[in-house]
Structure formats: C-alpha cells, structure tokens
Amino acid sequence: MAQPQGHTSTTSGLQLPIELYRHIFQHVHSKRDLCNLSVMSRSLQCEAEFFIYHTIESSRRAHTEYMCDLITSSPHRHMLVRSLSISNDDTGTRVSEARDREYWERIARLLHDLPCLESLKIHDDMAVPTGNKNAWVLARGTFALRHFDSDFVFDAGLLTFLRAQRSLERLYWTESFSDDDSARALADVDLAHPDSTLAPSVSVLNTNSPRFALKCIPAATLSHLWICGPCAHEDDGWTSYIEQFVVSGGARSLRSLRLNLPYRKRTLISVLGALAKAAPDLRSLGFVPFFHASERDLIDALSQFKHLHSLVTWNPIGRDTSRAVAQACPTLRLVACLHYSYSHEYVILPVNPLGTPRPLHDPEHLLWKDA
C-alpha cells in the first residue's frame, strides 16, 4: 500500500498525515476526546493543546484549583487561553476563610499569566450573602478583554479594572440582592470626572442592576442593553427612572432594549413615548406586558418606534393583536412572546408578511443580540 505523503503519526499500526489530525481537531468539541487524540504522539500534543486550552470552563472549586495550578505551572500554555469561565456550583459547601483566600489567590495568579485572554467570566454564585468581594484578583491581569461577565461587588478594585479595559465590548454584571457595598459605591461614582468613564468601548450591557445601567448609559455608546431587574415598583418610580434614562443622552445609540416594562397601562404608554424619543432608532424592544388588539392607545404608542423590527411581549398574545401591531408598525417583522413553554421560551409570530407561528429556544439571546 502506498504510504501517505507528508508527516505522519503512528498509533496501533495506523499511519495518517498530521494535517488530517489538525483538521479533525477543529471538529472535536469534547476535551476528553482531544486529550485522547493528543497522546498519540508528542507532535500531536502541541497541535491538540491549542484547542484544549483555547476555551476553559470550570464550575467546581476543586476543579478550578487544579486548573489554575496546571496552567500556571506550564508557561507554554499561558498564551493558549482565550476564554475563561469560572463559576461555583459548590455554594452549599462551607470553606474556611483561609481556604477561600487560597482559592482566590490561585485565580489571581492564573489571571496574571493569561496575556491573550479575550473573554472572562467569574461568578461566585452568591456563595456569600453580602456579595463577591474578590475583584482584587483582577488587579494583576495583563490582558485586554472584549467580554467580561462577573458578580463582583462594585468597589474601587472593579472600577479601576473597568476603566483600564479600553477594548471591552460586552459587559455583563450581576449585583447580589443584599449587596449594600455596590449600592453605596455606585452612588459615589462621579460621571462628570474625566477618569470616571466605565469601559468606554462597551456596546453591549447586560445587568440586573438598573442603577448600574444608568451609570453606564452616558459613559458608553451602547447598542444593546438588557436590564434583568425591576427598574421600579410604582408609577412614580418608573417616571423618575425613565427621566434619568432619557436625560443621560446615551440611549440614542440603542438598537436593542430589554427591560421589564410597567404593567399599568397609563405608565407603560408614558414610558414607551419617552423611549421612542430617547432611542429613535430602536430595532428590538421588550418586554411589553400582555395586551389586546382593542387597546389602540397602547398600539399607537408602539407605532412611535419607526424602525422596529422585533417586539417581545411578556406573555403570548393573540394573532389578531400581533396583526394590529404589524399594521401600526410597518417595519415590524416578528413578535416574540415569552413564557411559551418549558422547552421553548418563545413563540415567534412572523408579521409583515404574516407567517406560521413557531416555537423558539433562545439560550444565546440571539433575539436580543441580532437586532
């Protein structure tokens, strides 16, 4: 049999070109399978490690500690890691203060050794009721991130880090419910000061903190904003919040917006009117509470958005209602209704032209991102 040309790797009597293994590595998503392939030969190990260490995820403290030690002890792997995700599924396990400090020191050493890191997610998942006060681990980082996702308490350490990340494009921040430190720190941030800019290149912001969103809107050119938490619980609170939202001036760049809009119709119509003026080029809007086709004043308020492509409602609405909205908004292409089923968050109602409804599972939030 003719031997394949080029470099080959031998295992169990089989010979294949290394180029073929390189192609295989690109399509193998299991880390275990990649490791098994890499042991075929020393030359394959370097090829496989590029894919093994490109994206690292760990959700158990013991695994995270092992991963930190493995990478920090191997300088040739430092340049390989582009995406790192650390979470904590062991929130029910009690650890001593010394052990917890050692855990975060390991993470700090790892972050110092990853100069090519582009995406970083660190969540302690509310292991401590008062919040994750470990933003100090970011201080020695040598990377320039494009994506950052954390639940660190908003303190001087996190603020300094965000100011230094001039290339950051996507910012996700979760505030703990009993995090009084973040509330005080955010209140003290002086946006009029030239050094107070929070990640000036951020265009995508996802947060459960309405007050954090207000601080970021004037400090960045946001195209996508998702506020997961309630902006207000009463009409006066909504009026005050939207006034601050509009006065900031930063909403004009928005193309996609998600927030839990008020249920009371009069307040909802007022908020929609303010948003239409503040963000005239909005392409995607949610979440609008349930309404009927007969509620013409609400539909008229939605018609103020002259470039709207997708509308997301909090609950499924009738086809007659979606048709009424489509007639009022000629640019509208679909209505997405949340809370459709356990397996599919949305049911999609195509409009302009009308189409067949279809369920949609959207774990990557593409309805929001692809506005």
C-alpha positions as a Markdown table, in Angstrom:
| # | Residue | x | y | z |
|---|---|---|---|---|
| 1 | Met | 0.0 | 0.0 | 0.0 |
| 2 | Ala | 1.3 | 3.4 | -0.9 |
| 3 | Gln | 2.3 | 5.5 | 2.1 |
| 4 | Pro | 0.6 | 8.9 | 2.6 |
| 5 | Gln | 2.8 | 11.8 | 1.7 |
| 6 | Gly | 3.9 | 14.3 | 4.3 |
| 7 | His | 4.4 | 13.9 | 8.0 |
| 8 | Thr | 2.6 | 11.0 | 9.7 |
| 9 | Ser | 1.7 | 10.0 | 13.1 |
| 10 | Thr | 1.7 | 6.3 | 14.1 |
| 11 | Thr | -0.6 | 4.5 | 16.6 |
| 12 | Ser | -1.6 | 0.9 | 16.7 |
| 13 | Gly | -0.1 | 0.3 | 13.3 |
| 14 | Leu | -2.1 | 3.1 | 11.6 |
| 15 | Gln | -0.5 | 6.0 | 9.8 |
| 16 | Leu | -2.3 | 9.2 | 9.0 |
| 17 | Pro | -0.9 | 12.6 | 7.9 |
| 18 | Ile | -0.7 | 15.1 | 10.8 |
| 19 | Glu | -2.6 | 17.5 | 8.5 |
| 20 | Leu | -5.6 | 15.2 | 8.8 |
| 21 | Tyr | -5.4 | 15.2 | 12.6 |
| 22 | Arg | -5.2 | 19.0 | 12.5 |
| 23 | His | -8.5 | 19.0 | 10.6 |
| 24 | Ile | -10.0 | 16.5 | 13.0 |
| 25 | Phe | -9.1 | 18.7 | 16.0 |
| 26 | Gln | -11.2 | 21.5 | 14.6 |
| 27 | His | -14.3 | 19.4 | 14.8 |
| 28 | Val | -13.9 | 17.7 | 18.1 |
| 29 | His | -15.6 | 19.6 | 20.9 |
| 30 | Ser | -15.0 | 17.1 | 23.8 |
| 31 | Lys | -11.9 | 18.0 | 25.8 |
| 32 | Arg | -11.6 | 14.3 | 26.8 |
| 33 | Asp | -11.5 | 13.2 | 23.2 |
| 34 | Leu | -9.0 | 15.9 | 22.3 |
| 35 | Cys | -6.7 | 14.7 | 25.2 |
| 36 | Asn | -7.0 | 11.1 | 24.0 |
| 37 | Leu | -6.0 | 12.1 | 20.5 |
| 38 | Ser | -3.1 | 14.2 | 21.7 |
| 39 | Val | -1.4 | 11.3 | 23.4 |
| 40 | Met | -0.9 | 9.5 | 20.0 |
| 41 | Ser | 2.4 | 11.4 | 19.6 |
| 42 | Arg | 4.4 | 14.2 | 21.0 |
| 43 | Ser | 4.0 | 16.3 | 17.8 |
| 44 | Leu | 0.2 | 15.9 | 18.1 |
| 45 | Gln | 0.2 | 17.1 | 21.7 |
| 46 | Cys | 1.1 | 20.7 | 20.8 |
| 47 | Glu | -1.5 | 20.7 | 18.0 |
| 48 | Ala | -4.2 | 19.4 | 20.3 |
| 49 | Glu | -3.3 | 21.8 | 23.2 |
| 50 | Phe | -4.2 | 24.8 | 21.1 |
| 51 | Phe | -7.8 | 23.5 | 21.0 |
| 52 | Ile | -7.8 | 22.1 | 24.5 |
| 53 | Tyr | -6.9 | 25.3 | 26.3 |
| 54 | His | -8.5 | 27.8 | 23.9 |
| 55 | Thr | -11.7 | 27.8 | 26.0 |
| 56 | Ile | -11.6 | 26.8 | 29.6 |
| 57 | Glu | -14.7 | 26.3 | 31.8 |
| 58 | Ser | -14.9 | 25.2 | 35.5 |
| 59 | Ser | -17.8 | 25.2 | 37.9 |
| 60 | Arg | -16.4 | 23.3 | 40.9 |
| 61 | Arg | -13.9 | 24.8 | 43.3 |
| 62 | Ala | -11.7 | 21.7 | 43.4 |
| 63 | His | -11.6 | 21.6 | 39.5 |
| 64 | Thr | -10.8 | 25.3 | 39.4 |
| 65 | Glu | -7.9 | 25.0 | 41.8 |
| 66 | Tyr | -6.5 | 22.1 | 39.8 |
| 67 | Met | -6.9 | 24.0 | 36.5 |
| 68 | Cys | -5.2 | 27.1 | 38.0 |
| 69 | Asp | -2.2 | 25.1 | 39.1 |
| 70 | Leu | -2.0 | 23.2 | 35.9 |
| 71 | Ile | -1.9 | 26.2 | 33.7 |
| 72 | Thr | 0.3 | 28.5 | 35.9 |
| 73 | Ser | 2.9 | 25.7 | 36.2 |
| 74 | Ser | 3.1 | 25.4 | 32.4 |
| 75 | Pro | 4.4 | 28.6 | 30.8 |
| 76 | His | 3.8 | 27.3 | 27.2 |
| 77 | Arg | 0.1 | 27.1 | 28.0 |
| 78 | His | -0.2 | 30.7 | 29.1 |
| 79 | Met | -0.5 | 32.1 | 25.6 |
| 80 | Leu | -3.2 | 29.5 | 24.6 |
| 81 | Val | -6.1 | 30.5 | 26.7 |
| 82 | Arg | -8.5 | 32.9 | 25.0 |
| 83 | Ser | -11.7 | 32.3 | 27.0 |
| 84 | Leu | -12.0 | 31.5 | 30.7 |
| 85 | Ser | -15.2 | 30.8 | 32.7 |
| 86 | Ile | -15.2 | 30.2 | 36.4 |
| 87 | Ser | -18.4 | 29.6 | 38.4 |
| 88 | Asn | -19.2 | 27.9 | 41.7 |
| 89 | Asp | -21.6 | 25.0 | 42.0 |
| 90 | Asp | -20.4 | 24.3 | 45.5 |
| 91 | Thr | -22.2 | 27.2 | 47.2 |
| 92 | Gly | -23.7 | 24.8 | 49.8 |
| 93 | Thr | -20.2 | 23.7 | 50.9 |
| 94 | Arg | -18.7 | 25.6 | 53.8 |
| 95 | Val | -15.0 | 26.5 | 53.5 |
| 96 | Ser | -12.7 | 28.3 | 56.0 |
| 97 | Glu | -11.7 | 31.9 | 55.4 |
| 98 | Ala | -8.1 | 30.8 | 54.8 |
| 99 | Arg | -9.1 | 28.1 | 52.3 |
| 100 | Asp | -11.3 | 30.6 | 50.5 |
| 101 | Arg | -8.5 | 33.2 | 50.3 |
| 102 | Glu | -6.2 | 30.5 | 48.9 |
| 103 | Tyr | -8.8 | 29.7 | 46.2 |
| 104 | Trp | -9.0 | 33.3 | 45.1 |
| 105 | Glu | -5.2 | 33.7 | 45.2 |
| 106 | Arg | -4.9 | 30.8 | 42.8 |
| 107 | Ile | -7.3 | 32.6 | 40.4 |
| 108 | Ala | -5.3 | 35.8 | 40.7 |
| 109 | Arg | -2.1 | 34.0 | 39.8 |
| 110 | Leu | -3.8 | 32.4 | 36.8 |
| 111 | Leu | -5.2 | 35.7 | 35.5 |
| 112 | His | -1.7 | 37.3 | 35.7 |
| 113 | Asp | -0.4 | 34.5 | 33.4 |
| 114 | Leu | -3.0 | 34.9 | 30.6 |
| 115 | Pro | -1.9 | 37.8 | 28.4 |
| 116 | Cys | -4.0 | 36.7 | 25.4 |
| 117 | Leu | -7.3 | 36.3 | 27.3 |
| 118 | Glu | -10.2 | 37.9 | 25.5 |
| 119 | Ser | -13.3 | 36.6 | 27.3 |
| 120 | Leu | -13.6 | 36.3 | 31.1 |
| 121 | Lys | -16.5 | 35.1 | 33.3 |
| 122 | Ile | -16.1 | 34.9 | 37.1 |
| 123 | His | -19.1 | 34.2 | 39.3 |
| 124 | Asp | -19.2 | 33.0 | 42.9 |
| 125 | Asp | -23.0 | 32.5 | 42.5 |
| 126 | Met | -23.9 | 34.2 | 45.8 |
| 127 | Ala | -21.8 | 31.9 | 47.9 |
| 128 | Val | -21.6 | 34.8 | 50.4 |
| 129 | Pro | -24.8 | 36.7 | 51.1 |
| 130 | Thr | -23.2 | 40.1 | 51.1 |
| 131 | Gly | -21.6 | 39.6 | 47.6 |
| 132 | Asn | -18.4 | 38.5 | 45.9 |
| 133 | Lys | -15.8 | 40.9 | 47.3 |
| 134 | Asn | -12.8 | 39.5 | 45.4 |
| 135 | Ala | -12.4 | 41.9 | 42.5 |
| 136 | Trp | -8.9 | 42.4 | 43.7 |
| 137 | Val | -7.9 | 39.3 | 41.7 |
| 138 | Leu | -8.2 | 41.4 | 38.5 |
| 139 | Ala | -5.5 | 43.9 | 39.6 |
| 140 | Arg | -2.6 | 41.9 | 38.1 |
| 141 | Gly | -4.3 | 40.9 | 34.9 |
| 142 | Thr | -2.2 | 41.6 | 31.8 |
| 143 | Phe | -5.0 | 41.0 | 29.3 |
| 144 | Ala | -7.2 | 43.3 | 27.2 |
| 145 | Leu | -10.7 | 41.8 | 27.3 |
| 146 | Arg | -13.5 | 42.0 | 24.8 |
| 147 | His | -16.1 | 40.2 | 27.0 |
| 148 | Phe | -16.3 | 40.4 | 30.8 |
| 149 | Asp | -19.0 | 38.8 | 33.0 |
| 150 | Ser | -18.9 | 38.9 | 36.8 |
| 151 | Asp | -20.8 | 39.1 | 40.1 |
| 152 | Phe | -18.0 | 41.0 | 41.9 |
| 153 | Val | -19.1 | 43.7 | 44.3 |
| 154 | Phe | -18.8 | 47.1 | 42.7 |
| 155 | Asp | -15.9 | 48.6 | 44.5 |
| 156 | Ala | -12.7 | 50.6 | 43.8 |
| 157 | Gly | -11.0 | 47.5 | 42.5 |
| 158 | Leu | -13.7 | 46.7 | 40.0 |
| 159 | Leu | -14.0 | 50.3 | 39.0 |
| 160 | Thr | -10.2 | 50.6 | 38.4 |
| 161 | Phe | -10.3 | 47.4 | 36.3 |
| 162 | Leu | -13.2 | 48.6 | 34.1 |
| 163 | Arg | -11.6 | 52.0 | 33.5 |
| 164 | Ala | -8.4 | 50.2 | 32.3 |
| 165 | Gln | -10.3 | 47.9 | 29.9 |
| 166 | Arg | -10.3 | 50.2 | 26.9 |
| 167 | Ser | -11.2 | 47.5 | 24.4 |
| 168 | Leu | -14.0 | 45.9 | 26.4 |
| 169 | Glu | -17.1 | 45.5 | 24.1 |
| 170 | Arg | -19.5 | 43.3 | 26.1 |
| 171 | Leu | -20.1 | 43.8 | 29.8 |
| 172 | Tyr | -22.3 | 41.6 | 32.0 |
| 173 | Trp | -22.6 | 42.4 | 35.7 |
| 174 | Thr | -24.7 | 40.8 | 38.3 |
| 175 | Glu | -25.5 | 42.6 | 41.6 |
| 176 | Ser | -26.2 | 40.5 | 44.7 |
| 177 | Phe | -29.6 | 41.2 | 46.3 |
| 178 | Ser | -28.1 | 42.1 | 49.7 |
| 179 | Asp | -25.1 | 43.9 | 48.3 |
| 180 | Asp | -25.1 | 47.3 | 50.1 |
| 181 | Asp | -21.5 | 48.0 | 49.2 |
| 182 | Ser | -22.2 | 48.2 | 45.5 |
| 183 | Ala | -25.2 | 50.5 | 46.1 |
| 184 | Arg | -23.0 | 52.9 | 48.0 |
| 185 | Ala | -20.1 | 52.7 | 45.5 |
| 186 | Leu | -22.4 | 53.3 | 42.5 |
| 187 | Ala | -24.0 | 56.3 | 44.2 |
| 188 | Asp | -20.5 | 57.8 | 44.7 |
| 189 | Val | -19.3 | 57.4 | 41.1 |
| 190 | Asp | -18.8 | 60.8 | 39.6 |
| 191 | Leu | -19.5 | 60.6 | 35.9 |
| 192 | Ala | -18.6 | 64.3 | 35.4 |
| 193 | His | -15.0 | 63.4 | 36.4 |
| 194 | Pro | -12.9 | 62.6 | 33.3 |
| 195 | Asp | -11.4 | 59.5 | 34.9 |
| 196 | Ser | -14.8 | 58.0 | 35.8 |
| 197 | Thr | -15.6 | 56.5 | 32.4 |
| 198 | Leu | -16.7 | 52.9 | 32.7 |
| 199 | Ala | -15.3 | 50.8 | 29.9 |
| 200 | Pro | -15.8 | 53.4 | 27.1 |
| 201 | Ser | -15.8 | 50.9 | 24.3 |
| 202 | Val | -18.7 | 48.8 | 25.7 |
| 203 | Ser | -21.6 | 48.5 | 23.2 |
| 204 | Val | -23.4 | 45.5 | 24.9 |
| 205 | Leu | -24.5 | 45.7 | 28.5 |
| 206 | Asn | -26.5 | 43.0 | 30.5 |
| 207 | Thr | -27.1 | 43.7 | 34.2 |
| 208 | Asn | -29.7 | 43.0 | 36.9 |
| 209 | Ser | -29.0 | 46.5 | 38.3 |
| 210 | Pro | -31.0 | 49.4 | 37.0 |
| 211 | Arg | -28.7 | 51.9 | 38.8 |
| 212 | Phe | -25.6 | 50.3 | 37.2 |
| 213 | Ala | -27.3 | 50.7 | 33.8 |
| 214 | Leu | -27.9 | 54.4 | 34.5 |
| 215 | Lys | -24.2 | 54.9 | 35.3 |
| 216 | Cys | -23.1 | 53.1 | 32.1 |
| 217 | Ile | -25.6 | 54.7 | 29.6 |
| 218 | Pro | -23.9 | 58.1 | 29.4 |
| 219 | Ala | -20.4 | 56.6 | 29.7 |
| 220 | Ala | -20.5 | 54.3 | 26.7 |
| 221 | Thr | -22.1 | 54.1 | 23.2 |
| 222 | Leu | -24.5 | 51.2 | 23.9 |
| 223 | Ser | -26.2 | 49.4 | 21.1 |
| 224 | His | -27.7 | 46.6 | 23.2 |
| 225 | Leu | -29.0 | 46.9 | 26.8 |
| 226 | Trp | -30.7 | 44.3 | 28.9 |
| 227 | Ile | -31.8 | 45.2 | 32.5 |
| 228 | Cys | -32.9 | 42.0 | 34.2 |
| 229 | Gly | -34.0 | 43.5 | 37.5 |
| 230 | Pro | -37.1 | 45.7 | 38.1 |
| 231 | Cys | -36.4 | 49.3 | 37.3 |
| 232 | Ala | -39.2 | 50.4 | 39.6 |
| 233 | His | -42.2 | 49.0 | 41.6 |
| 234 | Glu | -44.5 | 52.0 | 41.4 |
| 235 | Asp | -45.6 | 54.6 | 38.8 |
| 236 | Asp | -43.6 | 57.5 | 40.4 |
| 237 | Gly | -40.5 | 55.3 | 40.4 |
| 238 | Trp | -40.9 | 54.5 | 36.8 |
| 239 | Thr | -41.3 | 58.1 | 35.9 |
| 240 | Ser | -38.2 | 59.1 | 37.8 |
| 241 | Tyr | -36.1 | 56.3 | 36.3 |
| 242 | Ile | -37.1 | 56.9 | 32.7 |
| 243 | Glu | -36.4 | 60.7 | 33.2 |
| 244 | Gln | -32.9 | 59.8 | 34.2 |
| 245 | Phe | -32.6 | 57.3 | 31.4 |
| 246 | Val | -33.6 | 59.9 | 28.8 |
| 247 | Val | -31.6 | 62.9 | 30.3 |
| 248 | Ser | -28.4 | 60.8 | 30.1 |
| 249 | Gly | -28.5 | 61.2 | 26.3 |
| 250 | Gly | -26.8 | 57.8 | 25.9 |
| 251 | Ala | -30.0 | 56.0 | 24.9 |
| 252 | Arg | -29.9 | 57.4 | 21.3 |
| 253 | Ser | -27.4 | 54.8 | 20.2 |
| 254 | Leu | -29.6 | 51.9 | 21.4 |
| 255 | Arg | -30.7 | 49.3 | 18.8 |
| 256 | Ser | -32.0 | 46.6 | 21.1 |
| 257 | Leu | -33.5 | 47.0 | 24.6 |
| 258 | Arg | -34.8 | 44.6 | 27.2 |
| 259 | Leu | -36.4 | 45.7 | 30.4 |
| 260 | Asn | -39.5 | 44.7 | 32.4 |
| 261 | Leu | -41.8 | 47.4 | 31.3 |
| 262 | Pro | -44.5 | 48.6 | 33.8 |
| 263 | Tyr | -47.9 | 46.8 | 33.9 |
| 264 | Arg | -50.1 | 49.8 | 34.5 |
| 265 | Lys | -51.2 | 50.9 | 31.0 |
| 266 | Arg | -51.0 | 54.7 | 31.6 |
| 267 | Thr | -47.5 | 54.4 | 32.9 |
| 268 | Leu | -46.5 | 52.0 | 30.2 |
| 269 | Ile | -47.7 | 54.4 | 27.4 |
| 270 | Ser | -45.8 | 57.2 | 29.1 |
| 271 | Val | -42.6 | 55.1 | 29.3 |
| 272 | Leu | -42.9 | 54.0 | 25.6 |
| 273 | Gly | -43.4 | 57.6 | 24.5 |
| 274 | Ala | -40.2 | 58.7 | 26.4 |
| 275 | Leu | -38.2 | 55.7 | 25.0 |
| 276 | Ala | -39.4 | 56.4 | 21.4 |
| 277 | Lys | -37.9 | 59.9 | 21.7 |
| 278 | Ala | -34.8 | 58.9 | 23.6 |
| 279 | Ala | -33.9 | 55.9 | 21.3 |
| 280 | Pro | -35.5 | 56.7 | 17.9 |
| 281 | Asp | -33.5 | 54.0 | 16.0 |
| 282 | Leu | -34.5 | 51.1 | 18.3 |
| 283 | Arg | -34.8 | 47.8 | 16.3 |
| 284 | Ser | -35.9 | 45.4 | 19.0 |
| 285 | Leu | -37.9 | 46.1 | 22.1 |
| 286 | Gly | -39.1 | 44.0 | 25.1 |
| 287 | Phe | -40.7 | 43.1 | 27.4 |
| 288 | Val | -44.2 | 44.5 | 26.9 |
| 289 | Pro | -46.9 | 43.2 | 29.2 |
| 290 | Phe | -49.9 | 41.3 | 27.7 |
| 291 | Phe | -52.3 | 43.5 | 25.8 |
| 292 | His | -55.3 | 43.1 | 23.4 |
| 293 | Ala | -55.9 | 44.3 | 19.8 |
| 294 | Ser | -58.6 | 46.7 | 21.2 |
| 295 | Glu | -56.0 | 48.7 | 23.2 |
| 296 | Arg | -55.5 | 51.3 | 20.5 |
| 297 | Asp | -53.7 | 53.8 | 22.7 |
| 298 | Leu | -51.0 | 51.3 | 23.6 |
| 299 | Ile | -50.6 | 50.2 | 19.9 |
| 300 | Asp | -50.4 | 53.8 | 18.9 |
| 301 | Ala | -47.6 | 54.2 | 21.5 |
| 302 | Leu | -45.7 | 51.3 | 19.9 |
| 303 | Ser | -46.2 | 52.9 | 16.4 |
| 304 | Gln | -43.8 | 55.7 | 17.5 |
| 305 | Phe | -40.9 | 53.4 | 17.0 |
| 306 | Lys | -40.3 | 53.9 | 13.3 |
| 307 | His | -37.6 | 51.3 | 12.8 |
| 308 | Leu | -38.8 | 48.5 | 15.0 |
| 309 | His | -38.1 | 45.0 | 13.6 |
| 310 | Ser | -39.0 | 42.8 | 16.6 |
| 311 | Leu | -41.3 | 43.3 | 19.6 |
| 312 | Val | -41.1 | 40.9 | 22.6 |
| 313 | Thr | -44.0 | 40.5 | 24.9 |
| 314 | Trp | -44.0 | 39.2 | 28.4 |
| 315 | Asn | -46.8 | 36.6 | 27.6 |
| 316 | Pro | -48.2 | 35.1 | 24.4 |
| 317 | Ile | -50.7 | 37.4 | 22.7 |
| 318 | Gly | -53.4 | 36.6 | 20.1 |
| 319 | Arg | -52.8 | 36.6 | 16.4 |
| 320 | Asp | -55.3 | 39.4 | 16.0 |
| 321 | Thr | -53.2 | 41.5 | 18.4 |
| 322 | Ser | -50.0 | 40.8 | 16.5 |
| 323 | Arg | -51.7 | 41.8 | 13.3 |
| 324 | Ala | -52.9 | 45.0 | 14.8 |
| 325 | Val | -49.3 | 45.9 | 15.9 |
| 326 | Ala | -48.0 | 44.9 | 12.5 |
| 327 | Gln | -50.4 | 47.3 | 10.8 |
| 328 | Ala | -49.3 | 50.1 | 13.1 |
| 329 | Cys | -45.6 | 49.3 | 12.7 |
| 330 | Pro | -44.9 | 48.7 | 9.0 |
| 331 | Thr | -41.2 | 47.9 | 9.7 |
| 332 | Leu | -42.1 | 45.1 | 12.2 |
| 333 | Arg | -41.0 | 41.6 | 11.1 |
| 334 | Leu | -41.8 | 39.5 | 14.1 |
| 335 | Val | -43.5 | 39.4 | 17.5 |
| 336 | Ala | -41.8 | 37.1 | 20.0 |
| 337 | Cys | -43.9 | 36.0 | 23.0 |
| 338 | Leu | -42.1 | 35.0 | 26.2 |
| 339 | His | -43.2 | 32.3 | 28.6 |
| 340 | Tyr | -44.5 | 30.0 | 25.9 |
| 341 | Ser | -43.4 | 26.6 | 27.3 |
| 342 | Tyr | -40.7 | 24.9 | 29.4 |
| 343 | Ser | -38.7 | 23.7 | 26.4 |
| 344 | His | -39.2 | 26.8 | 24.3 |
| 345 | Glu | -39.1 | 30.3 | 25.9 |
| 346 | Tyr | -40.7 | 32.0 | 23.0 |
| 347 | Val | -43.3 | 31.5 | 20.3 |
| 348 | Ile | -42.5 | 33.6 | 17.2 |
| 349 | Leu | -45.3 | 35.3 | 15.3 |
| 350 | Pro | -44.0 | 36.4 | 11.9 |
| 351 | Val | -45.6 | 39.6 | 10.6 |
| 352 | Asn | -45.2 | 41.8 | 7.5 |
| 353 | Pro | -45.7 | 39.4 | 5.9 |
| 354 | Leu | -47.7 | 37.1 | 8.1 |
| 355 | Gly | -46.2 | 33.6 | 8.7 |
| 356 | Thr | -46.7 | 30.4 | 10.6 |
| 357 | Pro | -46.1 | 30.7 | 14.4 |
| 358 | Arg | -43.1 | 28.6 | 15.6 |
| 359 | Pro | -41.6 | 27.9 | 19.0 |
| 360 | Leu | -38.1 | 29.1 | 19.7 |
| 361 | His | -35.5 | 28.1 | 22.3 |
| 362 | Asp | -33.0 | 31.0 | 22.6 |
| 363 | Pro | -30.3 | 30.3 | 25.2 |
| 364 | Glu | -27.9 | 32.6 | 23.5 |
| 365 | His | -30.3 | 35.6 | 23.4 |
| 366 | Leu | -30.0 | 35.9 | 19.7 |
| 367 | Leu | -33.3 | 37.8 | 19.5 |
| 368 | Trp | -31.7 | 40.5 | 21.6 |
| 369 | Lys | -28.2 | 40.4 | 20.0 |
| 370 | Asp | -29.2 | 40.2 | 16.4 |
| 371 | Ala | -31.3 | 43.4 | 16.3 |
